Amino acid sequence: DRVPDVHAAVRAIMAHERQLRSIADASVPGLVSRGGGARHVEVRILDGHAAGAWIVVHVHLDCRDAMGAN
């Protein structure tokens, strides 16, 4: 559905960043046990779409050295 005020929505999402990171961490307990996990939430507004603005939420994870990644 459409969000009447995307800027207010972004503020609301960021006000709950800690809870969002906690939910993300709960979904990858093995990663968290090795010192990784959610580190940051980034929210972007994409304008210029025919349907209106989109809100994109990025959850940045520290993956440690999972699968050989560094």
Stockholm file with secondary structure:
# STOCKHOLM 1.0

chainA/1-70         DRVPDVHAAVRAIMAHERQLRSIADASVPGLVSRGGGARHVEVRILDGHAAGAWIVVHVHLDCRDAMGAN
#=GR chainA/1-70 SS CCCSCHHHHHHHHHHTHHHHHHHHHHHCHHHHHTTCEEEEEEEEEECCCTTCCEEEEEEEEECTTGGGCC
#=GC SS_cons        CCCSCHHHHHHHHHHTHHHHHHHHHHHCHHHHHTTCEEEEEEEEEECCCTTCCEEEEEEEEECTTGGGCC
//
